[in-house]
Amino acid sequence: MIPAAERDKTRVVNPVSILTELGPYARVTTAVVPFVAASALRLMFGKSRQTRFLISLSIVWFAVNVLLAPYSMRMQQDISGLARFLH
């Protein structure tokens, strides 16, 4: 058993919670940087199966980030604030 004092000091961090805490510029950066890196690798190493796979994977990552952005808590707060401002 872990004593209560020690249990309070440890905290389990959920990887998804890290993404939700990011600001808007950091979220854009995490969506764009993998695509830019995959494109740079393709320019350096040419067209190969690995570079095509990396570009495809980075495009999927970007699409997931763009499609899931409206469901983040911060984005929902911004949208509701904008809706109140317009009405």
Protein Blocks (a to p, Z undefined) as FASTA:
>chain_A
ZZfklmmmpccddfklmmmmpcfklmmmmmmmmmmmmmmmmmmnopafklmmmmmmmmmm
mmmmmmmmmmpmklmmmmmmmmmmmZZ
